[in-house]
Amino acid sequence: MSGAVRIDAWVWAVRLAKTRSQAAEACKAGHVKLNGAAVKPSQQVVVGDHVRVWLNHHEKRVEVTQLIRKRVGAAVARECYIDHSPPPPPKEIIASMPKRDRGAGRPTKKERRETDRLLGRRPR
C-alpha cells in the first residue's frame, strides 16, 4: 500500500491500541508522538516514521515499515513495524518496589472530623 495513512487508524490497525477511538483519544491527549512531536489523530504516517505511543502505563516505540488501514491479525500486525521499545524492568526490581498501605494516603472523612475535634475547630 502506498501513500499515507492517518496515525490513529495505523496505531489501531497494528494493534497498539484496542480501539480506534482509544487511539484518537491518545493522540488528542498528546500520548502519541510522530518523529518526536505530538500529533493530531488526522496526521499522516509514511514508511520510515518513528511512532511513540503511551497507553495503559506502557510506552511502545516503533518504526513504520508497512502502511495498513484495516485491523489485521497480531502476526501480520507485527510485520508492519520494527519494535524499538525498551525492555520492561526485571521482576526483581518490580517486586522490591515499596507498596503503599491502603488508607495510608489522604485521611478519611472520619479521621478529619477527629482531627478537627482534637484541634477545637468547629464543624462547617
MARPA-282541 format. One record per atom (N, C-alpha, C): chain; residue number from 1; atom name; y, z, x; residue in one letter. Coordinates in nm, 4 decimals. Each point is the difference from the previous one (the first is absolute). Layout:
# residues N
NODE  ch    i  at         y         z         x  aa
NODE   A  NUM  CA         Y         Z         X   A
...
***
This chain:
# residues 124
NODE  ch    i  at         y         z         x  aa
NODE   A    1   N   -0.1163    0.0000    0.0842   M
NODE   A    1  CA    0.1163    0.0000   -0.0842   M
NODE   A    1   C    0.1233    0.0000    0.0893   M
NODE   A    2   N    0.0938   -0.0848   -0.0266   S
NODE   A    2  CA    0.1184   -0.0078    0.0846   S
NODE   A    2   C    0.1209    0.0540   -0.0744   S
NODE   A    3   N    0.1122    0.0056    0.0673   G
NODE   A    3  CA    0.1225    0.0481   -0.0626   G
NODE   A    3   C    0.0173    0.1479    0.0194   G
NODE   A    4   N    0.0440    0.0662   -0.1076   A
NODE   A    4  CA    0.0253    0.1433    0.0064   A
NODE   A    4   C   -0.0446    0.0652   -0.1299   A
NODE   A    5   N   -0.0229    0.1315    0.0050   V
NODE   A    5  CA   -0.0461    0.0780   -0.1143   V
NODE   A    5   C    0.0883    0.1239   -0.0105   V
NODE   A    6   N    0.0237    0.0464   -0.1214   R
NODE   A    6  CA    0.0751    0.1239   -0.0188   R
NODE   A    6   C   -0.0737    0.1158    0.0674   R
NODE   A    7   N    0.0767    0.0907    0.0593   I
NODE   A    7  CA   -0.0625    0.1104    0.0737   I
NODE   A    7   C   -0.0763    0.0932   -0.0931   I
NODE   A    8   N    0.0509    0.0266   -0.1202   D
NODE   A    8  CA   -0.0725    0.0899   -0.0895   D
NODE   A    8   C   -0.1331   -0.0613   -0.0430   D
NODE   A    9   N   -0.0009   -0.1310   -0.0238   A
NODE   A    9  CA   -0.1241   -0.0676   -0.0382   A
NODE   A    9   C   -0.0987   -0.0016    0.1160   A
NODE   A   10   N    0.0486   -0.0217    0.1213   W
NODE   A   10  CA   -0.0895   -0.0044    0.1163   W
NODE   A   10   C   -0.0599    0.1378    0.0281   W
NODE   A   11   N    0.0829    0.1043   -0.0031   V
NODE   A   11  CA   -0.0486    0.1359    0.0254   V
NODE   A   11   C   -0.1070    0.0378   -0.1024   V
NODE   A   12   N    0.0199   -0.0384   -0.1251   W
NODE   A   12  CA   -0.0994    0.0260   -0.1045   W
NODE   A   12   C   -0.1250   -0.0851    0.0202   W
NODE   A   13   N    0.0178   -0.1286    0.0336   A
NODE   A   13  CA   -0.1127   -0.0928    0.0125   A
NODE   A   13   C   -0.0942    0.0394    0.1141   A
NODE   A   14   N    0.0540    0.0544    0.1096   V
NODE   A   14  CA   -0.0857    0.0380    0.1127   V
NODE   A   14   C   -0.0434    0.1467   -0.0094   V
NODE   A   15   N    0.0214    0.0601   -0.1161   R
NODE   A   15  CA   -0.0492    0.1339   -0.0319   R
NODE   A   15   C    0.0626    0.1131    0.0814   R
NODE   A   16   N    0.1265   -0.0146    0.0395   L
NODE   A   16  CA    0.0709    0.1111    0.0618   L
NODE   A   16   C    0.0582    0.0912   -0.1077   L
NODE   A   17   N    0.0155   -0.0538   -0.1223   A
NODE   A   17  CA    0.0448    0.0772   -0.1161   A
NODE   A   17   C   -0.0972   -0.0266   -0.1143   A
NODE   A   18   N   -0.0216    0.1001   -0.0853   K
NODE   A   18  CA   -0.0960   -0.0159   -0.1086   K
NODE   A   18   C    0.0495   -0.0938   -0.1089   K
NODE   A   19   N    0.1297    0.0049   -0.0303   T
NODE   A   19  CA    0.0550   -0.0857   -0.1041   T
NODE   A   19   C    0.1228   -0.0722    0.0537   T
NODE   A   20   N    0.0339   -0.1106   -0.0669   R
NODE   A   20  CA    0.1183   -0.0733    0.0432   R
NODE   A   20   C    0.1259    0.0811   -0.0293   R
NODE   A   21   N   -0.0003    0.0726   -0.1105   S
NODE   A   21  CA    0.1176    0.0820   -0.0304   S
NODE   A   21   C    0.0157    0.1126    0.1026   S
NODE   A   22   N   -0.1113    0.0538    0.0507   Q
NODE   A   22  CA    0.0076    0.1024    0.1050   Q
NODE   A   22   C    0.0571   -0.0616    0.1279   Q
NODE   A   23   N   -0.0372   -0.1229    0.0304   A
NODE   A   23  CA    0.0536   -0.0684    0.1175   A
NODE   A   23   C    0.1498   -0.0255   -0.0162   A
NODE   A   24   N    0.0420   -0.0409   -0.1200   A
NODE   A   24  CA    0.1414   -0.0245   -0.0252   A
NODE   A   24   C    0.0809    0.1294    0.0094   A
NODE   A   25   N   -0.0532    0.1090   -0.0557   E
NODE   A   25  CA    0.0685    0.1290    0.0078   E
NODE   A   25   C    0.0126    0.0470    0.1452   E
NODE   A   26   N   -0.1040   -0.0220    0.0793   A
NODE   A   26  CA    0.0052    0.0376    0.1414   A
NODE   A   26   C    0.1096   -0.0795    0.0714   A
NODE   A   27   N    0.0141   -0.1269   -0.0343   C
NODE   A   27  CA    0.1062   -0.0822    0.0595   C
NODE   A   27   C    0.1370    0.0548   -0.0388   C
NODE   A   28   N    0.0178    0.0289   -0.1283   K
NODE   A   28  CA    0.1285    0.0514   -0.0489   K
NODE   A   28   C    0.0352    0.1333    0.0631   K
NODE   A   29   N   -0.1016    0.0813    0.0282   A
NODE   A   29  CA    0.0227    0.1321    0.0598   A
NODE   A   29   C    0.0192   -0.0071    0.1510   A
NODE   A   30   N   -0.0172   -0.1174    0.0594   G
NODE   A   30  CA    0.0175   -0.0140    0.1445   G
NODE   A   30   C   -0.1238    0.0315    0.0796   G
NODE   A   31   N   -0.1165    0.0055   -0.0658   H
NODE   A   31  CA   -0.1247    0.0327    0.0690   H
NODE   A   31   C   -0.0712   -0.1230    0.0552   H
NODE   A   32   N    0.0542   -0.1179   -0.0238   V
NODE   A   32  CA   -0.0569   -0.1228    0.0545   V
NODE   A   32   C    0.1045   -0.0619    0.0910   V
NODE   A   33   N   -0.0377   -0.0251    0.1232   K
NODE   A   33  CA    0.0924   -0.0594    0.0961   K
NODE   A   33   C   -0.0587   -0.1309    0.0518   K
NODE   A   34   N    0.0831   -0.1009    0.0055   L
NODE   A   34  CA   -0.0395   -0.1307    0.0493   L
NODE   A   34   C    0.0749   -0.0244    0.1293   L
NODE   A   35   N   -0.0732   -0.0111    0.1101   N
NODE   A   35  CA    0.0588   -0.0177    0.1325   N
NODE   A   35   C    0.1031    0.1082    0.0305   N
NODE   A   36   N   -0.0284    0.1232   -0.0435   G
NODE   A   36  CA    0.0847    0.1142    0.0312   G
NODE   A   36   C    0.1109    0.0283   -0.0988   G
NODE   A   37   N    0.0213   -0.0830   -0.1008   A
NODE   A   37  CA    0.1081    0.0202   -0.0961   A
NODE   A   37   C   -0.0566    0.0246   -0.1392   A
NODE   A   38   N    0.0586    0.0939   -0.0729   A
NODE   A   38  CA   -0.0404    0.0256   -0.1380   A
NODE   A   38   C    0.0331   -0.1230   -0.0834   A
NODE   A   39   N   -0.0875   -0.0315   -0.0953   V
NODE   A   39  CA    0.0159   -0.1228   -0.0764   V
NODE   A   39   C   -0.0115    0.0250   -0.1497   V
NODE   A   40   N    0.0504   -0.0955   -0.0773   K
NODE   A   40  CA   -0.0161    0.0003   -0.1446   K
NODE   A   40   C   -0.1350   -0.0625   -0.0326   K
NODE   A   41   N   -0.0511    0.0226   -0.1208   P
NODE   A   41  CA   -0.1305   -0.0566   -0.0361   P
NODE   A   41   C   -0.0045   -0.1528    0.0040   P
NODE   A   42   N    0.1138   -0.0661   -0.0148   S
NODE   A   42  CA    0.0013   -0.1461   -0.0034   S
NODE   A   42   C    0.0099   -0.0646    0.1375   S
NODE   A   43   N    0.0079    0.0800    0.1058   Q
NODE   A   43  CA    0.0095   -0.0554    0.1355   Q
NODE   A   43   C   -0.1243   -0.0837    0.0313   Q
NODE   A   44   N    0.0197   -0.1106    0.0679   Q
NODE   A   44  CA   -0.1091   -0.0914    0.0317   Q
NODE   A   44   C   -0.0685    0.0386    0.1314   Q
NODE   A   45   N   -0.1318   -0.0111    0.0018   V
NODE   A   45  CA   -0.0814    0.0282    0.1183   V
NODE   A   45   C   -0.0548   -0.1325    0.0520   V
NODE   A   46   N   -0.0001   -0.0171    0.1316   V
NODE   A   46  CA   -0.0597   -0.1188    0.0610   V
NODE   A   46   C   -0.1003    0.0465    0.1057   V
NODE   A   47   N   -0.0870   -0.0886    0.0408   V
NODE   A   47  CA   -0.1004    0.0329    0.1012   V
NODE   A   47   C    0.0709    0.0410    0.1294   V
NODE   A   48   N   -0.0479    0.1089    0.0596   G
NODE   A   48  CA    0.0586    0.0507    0.1232   G
NODE   A   48   C    0.0918    0.1189   -0.0206   G
NODE   A   49   N    0.0387    0.0284   -0.1244   D
NODE   A   49  CA    0.0857    0.1153   -0.0287   D
NODE   A   49   C   -0.0775    0.1299    0.0207   D
NODE   A   50   N    0.0746    0.1054    0.0320   H
NODE   A   50  CA   -0.0580    0.1341    0.0147   H
NODE   A   50   C    0.0452    0.0837   -0.1181   H
NODE   A   51   N   -0.0961    0.0593   -0.0702   V
NODE   A   51  CA    0.0267    0.0779   -0.1204   V
NODE   A   51   C   -0.0449    0.1435    0.0227   V
NODE   A   52   N    0.0873    0.0953   -0.0362   R
NODE   A   52  CA   -0.0344    0.1424    0.0043   R
NODE   A   52   C    0.0074    0.0532   -0.1417   R
NODE   A   53   N   -0.1061    0.0651   -0.0437   V
NODE   A   53  CA   -0.0072    0.0536   -0.1359   V
NODE   A   53   C   -0.0311    0.1483    0.0082   V
NODE   A   54   N    0.0792    0.0816   -0.0698   W
NODE   A   54  CA   -0.0227    0.1444   -0.0071   W
NODE   A   54   C   -0.0348    0.0326   -0.1442   W
NODE   A   55   N   -0.1289    0.0252   -0.0274   L
NODE   A   55  CA   -0.0475    0.0334   -0.1343   L
NODE   A   55   C   -0.1022    0.1125    0.0089   L
NODE   A   56   N    0.0063    0.0912   -0.0944   N
NODE   A   56  CA   -0.0962    0.1100   -0.0081   N
NODE   A   56   C   -0.0109    0.0783    0.1309   N
NODE   A   57   N    0.1128    0.0233    0.0628   H
NODE   A   57  CA    0.0088    0.0780    0.1241   H
NODE   A   57   C   -0.0733   -0.0645    0.1168   H
NODE   A   58   N   -0.0162   -0.1314   -0.0042   H
NODE   A   58  CA   -0.0628   -0.0731    0.1098   H
NODE   A   58   C    0.0860   -0.1213    0.0333   H
NODE   A   59   N    0.0080   -0.0301    0.1287   E
NODE   A   59  CA    0.0753   -0.1168    0.0432   E
NODE   A   59   C   -0.0977   -0.1079    0.0455   E
NODE   A   60   N    0.0236   -0.1213   -0.0455   K
NODE   A   60  CA   -0.0775   -0.1161    0.0439   K
NODE   A   60   C    0.0968   -0.0959    0.0683   K
NODE   A   61   N   -0.0350   -0.0448    0.1181   R
NODE   A   61  CA    0.0776   -0.1003    0.0732   R
NODE   A   61   C   -0.0889   -0.1218    0.0150   R
NODE   A   62   N    0.0430   -0.1107   -0.0577   V
NODE   A   62  CA   -0.0821   -0.1202    0.0027   V
NODE   A   62   C    0.0835   -0.1208    0.0389   V
NODE   A   63   N   -0.0697   -0.0999    0.0534   E
NODE   A   63  CA    0.0606   -0.1287    0.0322   E
NODE   A   63   C   -0.0615   -0.1036   -0.0934   E
NODE   A   64   N    0.0841   -0.0782   -0.0643   V
NODE   A   64  CA   -0.0455   -0.0981   -0.0985   V
NODE   A   64   C   -0.0651   -0.1182    0.0721   V
NODE   A   65   N   -0.1248   -0.0325   -0.0392   T
NODE   A   65  CA   -0.0685   -0.1166    0.0573   T
NODE   A   65   C   -0.0274   -0.1069   -0.1045   T
NODE   A   66   N   -0.0051    0.0405   -0.1282   Q
NODE   A   66  CA   -0.0224   -0.0941   -0.1095   Q
NODE   A   66   C    0.0842    0.0425   -0.1190   Q
NODE   A   67   N    0.0464   -0.0988   -0.0759   L
NODE   A   67  CA    0.0763    0.0280   -0.1211   L
NODE   A   67   C   -0.0889   -0.0187   -0.1215   L
NODE   A   68   N   -0.0014    0.1010   -0.0858   I
NODE   A   68  CA   -0.0725   -0.0111   -0.1264   I
NODE   A   68   C    0.0883    0.0575   -0.1098   I
NODE   A   69   N   -0.0160   -0.0532   -0.1204   R
NODE   A   69  CA    0.0784    0.0456   -0.1147   R
NODE   A   69   C   -0.0834    0.0797   -0.0995   R
NODE   A   70   N   -0.1282   -0.0231   -0.0001   K
NODE   A   70  CA   -0.0892    0.0661   -0.0954   K
NODE   A   70   C   -0.0852    0.1043    0.0715   K
NODE   A   71   N   -0.0324    0.1066   -0.0709   R
NODE   A   71  CA   -0.0828    0.1073    0.0570   R
NODE   A   71   C   -0.1406   -0.0522    0.0263   R
NODE   A   72   N   -0.0537    0.0372    0.1148   V
NODE   A   72  CA   -0.1322   -0.0459    0.0417   V
NODE   A   72   C   -0.0850    0.1210    0.0375   V
NODE   A   73   N   -0.1253   -0.0244    0.0306   G
NODE   A   73  CA   -0.0896    0.1065    0.0429   G
NODE   A   73   C    0.0441    0.0619    0.1314   G
NODE   A   74   N   -0.0485    0.1188    0.0260   A
NODE   A   74  CA    0.0411    0.0739    0.1198   A
NODE   A   74   C   -0.0339   -0.0752    0.1285   A
NODE   A   75   N   -0.1172   -0.0630    0.0038   A
NODE   A   75  CA   -0.0402   -0.0720    0.1214   A
NODE   A   75   C    0.0942   -0.1177    0.0273   A
NODE   A   76   N    0.0363   -0.0729   -0.1036   V
NODE   A   76  CA    0.0918   -0.1135    0.0162   V
NODE   A   76   C    0.1405    0.0506    0.0317   V
NODE   A   77   N    0.0403    0.1105   -0.0615   A
NODE   A   77  CA    0.1337    0.0552    0.0227   A
NODE   A   77   C    0.0189    0.0396    0.1466   A
NODE   A   78   N   -0.1028    0.0559    0.0622   R
NODE   A   78  CA    0.0108    0.0416    0.1403   R
NODE   A   78   C    0.0212   -0.1178    0.0944   R
NODE   A   79   N   -0.0384   -0.1197   -0.0427   E
NODE   A   79  CA    0.0200   -0.1182    0.0833   E
NODE   A   79   C    0.1430   -0.0521   -0.0069   E
NODE   A   80   N    0.0800    0.0516   -0.0913   C
NODE   A   80  CA    0.1368   -0.0485   -0.0198   C
NODE   A   80   C    0.1013    0.0740    0.0866   C
NODE   A   81   N   -0.0436    0.1010    0.0729   Y
NODE   A   81  CA    0.0920    0.0730    0.0872   Y
NODE   A   81   C   -0.0751    0.0589    0.1185   Y
NODE   A   82   N    0.0770    0.0320    0.1029   I
NODE   A   82  CA   -0.0518    0.0718    0.1168   I
NODE   A   82   C    0.0563    0.1408   -0.0079   I
NODE   A   83   N   -0.0866    0.0989   -0.0011   D
NODE   A   83  CA    0.0420    0.1392   -0.0162   D
NODE   A   83   C    0.0426    0.0573    0.1349   D
NODE   A   84   N    0.1263    0.0437    0.0073   H
NODE   A   84  CA    0.0534    0.0650    0.1202   H
NODE   A   84   C    0.0320    0.1470   -0.0280   H
NODE   A   85   N   -0.0590    0.0568   -0.1043   S
NODE   A   85  CA    0.0284    0.1382   -0.0391   S
NODE   A   85   C   -0.0487    0.0971    0.1059   S
NODE   A   86   N    0.0741    0.1108    0.0197   P
NODE   A   86  CA   -0.0487    0.1013    0.0940   P
NODE   A   86   C   -0.1244    0.0671   -0.0582   P
NODE   A   87   N   -0.0910    0.0435    0.0862   P
NODE   A   87  CA   -0.1207    0.0660   -0.0510   P
NODE   A   87   C    0.0360    0.1348   -0.0615   P
NODE   A   88   N   -0.0770    0.0458   -0.0981   P
NODE   A   88  CA    0.0280    0.1311   -0.0598   P
NODE   A   88   C   -0.0257    0.1101    0.1024   P
NODE   A   89   N    0.0646    0.1163   -0.0173   P
NODE   A   89  CA   -0.0225    0.1087    0.0946   P
NODE   A   89   C   -0.1435    0.0502   -0.0094   P
NODE   A   90   N   -0.0536    0.0534    0.1097   P
NODE   A   90  CA   -0.1368    0.0523   -0.0016   P
NODE   A   90   C   -0.0148    0.1136   -0.1022   P
NODE   A   91   N   -0.1224    0.0175   -0.0500   K
NODE   A   91  CA   -0.0260    0.1029   -0.1012   K
NODE   A   91   C    0.0259    0.1399    0.0533   K
NODE   A   92   N   -0.0162    0.0196    0.1306   E
NODE   A   92  CA    0.0233    0.1323    0.0586   E
NODE   A   92   C    0.1469    0.0391   -0.0143   E
NODE   A   93   N    0.0902   -0.0955    0.0177   I
NODE   A   93  CA    0.1431    0.0295   -0.0108   I
NODE   A   93   C    0.0361    0.0311   -0.1448   I
NODE   A   94   N   -0.0554   -0.0772   -0.0924   I
NODE   A   94  CA    0.0293    0.0230   -0.1415   I
NODE   A   94   C   -0.0532    0.1368   -0.0430   I
NODE   A   95   N   -0.1180    0.0365    0.0471   A
NODE   A   95  CA   -0.0589    0.1284   -0.0368   A
NODE   A   95   C    0.0779    0.1172    0.0591   A
NODE   A   96   N    0.0626   -0.0190    0.1165   S
NODE   A   96  CA    0.0719    0.1092    0.0643   S
NODE   A   96   C    0.1420    0.0172   -0.0525   S
NODE   A   97   N    0.0467   -0.0905   -0.0849   M
NODE   A   97  CA    0.1357    0.0118   -0.0545   M
NODE   A   97   C    0.0047    0.1171   -0.0976   M
NODE   A   98   N    0.1064    0.0801    0.0068   P
NODE   A   98  CA    0.0073    0.1160   -0.0900   P
NODE   A   98   C    0.0196   -0.0445   -0.1449   P
NODE   A   99   N   -0.0598    0.0752   -0.0910   K
NODE   A   99  CA    0.0136   -0.0247   -0.1432   K
NODE   A   99   C    0.0806    0.1136   -0.0608   K
NODE   A  100   N    0.0905   -0.0350   -0.0906   R
NODE   A  100  CA    0.0790    0.1018   -0.0689   R
NODE   A  100   C   -0.0810    0.0606   -0.1136   R
NODE   A  101   N    0.0055    0.1323   -0.0107   D
NODE   A  101  CA   -0.0653    0.0664   -0.1121   D
NODE   A  101   C    0.0728   -0.0336   -0.1288   D
NODE   A  102   N   -0.0746   -0.0112   -0.1070   R
NODE   A  102  CA    0.0593   -0.0291   -0.1296   R
NODE   A  102   C    0.0946    0.1129   -0.0393   R
NODE   A  103   N    0.1192   -0.0361   -0.0383   G
NODE   A  103  CA    0.0992    0.0985   -0.0410   G
NODE   A  103   C    0.0787    0.0586    0.1146   G
NODE   A  104   N   -0.0226   -0.0459    0.1221   A
NODE   A  104  CA    0.0704    0.0561    0.1156   A
NODE   A  104   C    0.1402   -0.0580    0.0142   A
NODE   A  105   N    0.0313   -0.1026   -0.0739   G
NODE   A  105  CA    0.1307   -0.0650    0.0112   G
NODE   A  105   C    0.1049    0.0685   -0.0848   G
NODE   A  106   N    0.0577   -0.0731   -0.0896   R
NODE   A  106  CA    0.1056    0.0492   -0.0864   R
NODE   A  106   C   -0.0540    0.1113   -0.0911   R
NODE   A  107   N    0.0809    0.1059   -0.0208   P
NODE   A  107  CA   -0.0489    0.1098   -0.0840   P
NODE   A  107   C   -0.0142   -0.0436   -0.1461   P
NODE   A  108   N   -0.0927    0.0643   -0.0687   T
NODE   A  108  CA   -0.0193   -0.0285   -0.1417   T
NODE   A  108   C    0.1115    0.0650   -0.0808   T
NODE   A  109   N    0.0080   -0.0348   -0.1275   K
NODE   A  109  CA    0.1028    0.0570   -0.0862   K
NODE   A  109   C   -0.0155    0.1523   -0.0093   K
NODE   A  110   N   -0.1235    0.0460   -0.0079   K
NODE   A  110  CA   -0.0262    0.1437   -0.0072   K
NODE   A  110   C    0.0492    0.0695    0.1271   K
NODE   A  111   N   -0.0274   -0.0596    0.1159   E
NODE   A  111  CA    0.0450    0.0594    0.1274   E
NODE   A  111   C    0.1521   -0.0006    0.0102   E
NODE   A  112   N    0.0649   -0.1041   -0.0508   R
NODE   A  112  CA    0.1469   -0.0035    0.0022   R
NODE   A  112   C    0.0586    0.1109   -0.0881   R
NODE   A  113   N   -0.0606    0.0225   -0.1171   R
NODE   A  113  CA    0.0466    0.1077   -0.0891   R
NODE   A  113   C   -0.0151    0.1364    0.0668   R
NODE   A  114   N   -0.1129    0.0211    0.0667   E
NODE   A  114  CA   -0.0211    0.1273    0.0707   E
NODE   A  114   C    0.1021    0.0190    0.1106   E
NODE   A  115   N    0.0295   -0.1062    0.0731   T
NODE   A  115  CA    0.1002    0.0068    0.1070   T
NODE   A  115   C    0.1372    0.0312   -0.0585   T
NODE   A  116   N    0.0341   -0.0673   -0.1088   D
NODE   A  116  CA    0.1290    0.0260   -0.0656   D
NODE   A  116   C    0.0093    0.1450   -0.0459   D
NODE   A  117   N   -0.1086    0.0533   -0.0569   R
NODE   A  117  CA   -0.0010    0.1383   -0.0468   R
NODE   A  117   C    0.0171    0.0969    0.1172   R
NODE   A  118   N   -0.0667   -0.0260    0.1121   L
NODE   A  118  CA    0.0126    0.0867    0.1175   L
NODE   A  118   C    0.1400   -0.0033    0.0596   L
NODE   A  119   N    0.0646   -0.1168   -0.0043   L
NODE   A  119  CA    0.1342   -0.0139    0.0565   L
NODE   A  119   C    0.1095    0.0383   -0.0988   L
NODE   A  120   N   -0.0389    0.0356   -0.1231   G
NODE   A  120  CA    0.0982    0.0435   -0.0986   G
NODE   A  120   C    0.0776   -0.1146   -0.0620   G
NODE   A  121   N   -0.0506   -0.1182    0.0045   R
NODE   A  121  CA    0.0683   -0.1135   -0.0629   R
NODE   A  121   C   -0.0289   -0.0015   -0.1486   R
NODE   A  122   N    0.0947   -0.0502   -0.0750   R
NODE   A  122  CA   -0.0178   -0.0116   -0.1442   R
NODE   A  122   C   -0.0727   -0.1288   -0.0347   R
NODE   A  123   N   -0.0815    0.0037   -0.1019   P
NODE   A  123  CA   -0.0623   -0.1263   -0.0448   P
NODE   A  123   C    0.1061   -0.0890   -0.0620   P
NODE   A  124   N   -0.0206   -0.1296    0.0094   R
NODE   A  124  CA    0.0997   -0.0947   -0.0521   R
NODE   A  124   C   -0.0157   -0.0221   -0.1458   R
***
